[in-house]
């Protein structure tokens, strides 16, 4: 490897360097959801974009952002 190749920096406009953000998830009261740990449930409360209160039948859980394990059905 040559010395000039080792010092090469990527261009700031390079598409390979760009970070792709996942789309944000939004939930409303009454939405049916599934959670990887708790199963099927219904959203019974929403705290702005901070947390969602979900009724899973046998228990109620407050799920906070980024909602990686919860999906809207």
Order of alpha helices (4+ residues) and beta strands (2+ residues): alpha-beta-beta-beta-beta-beta
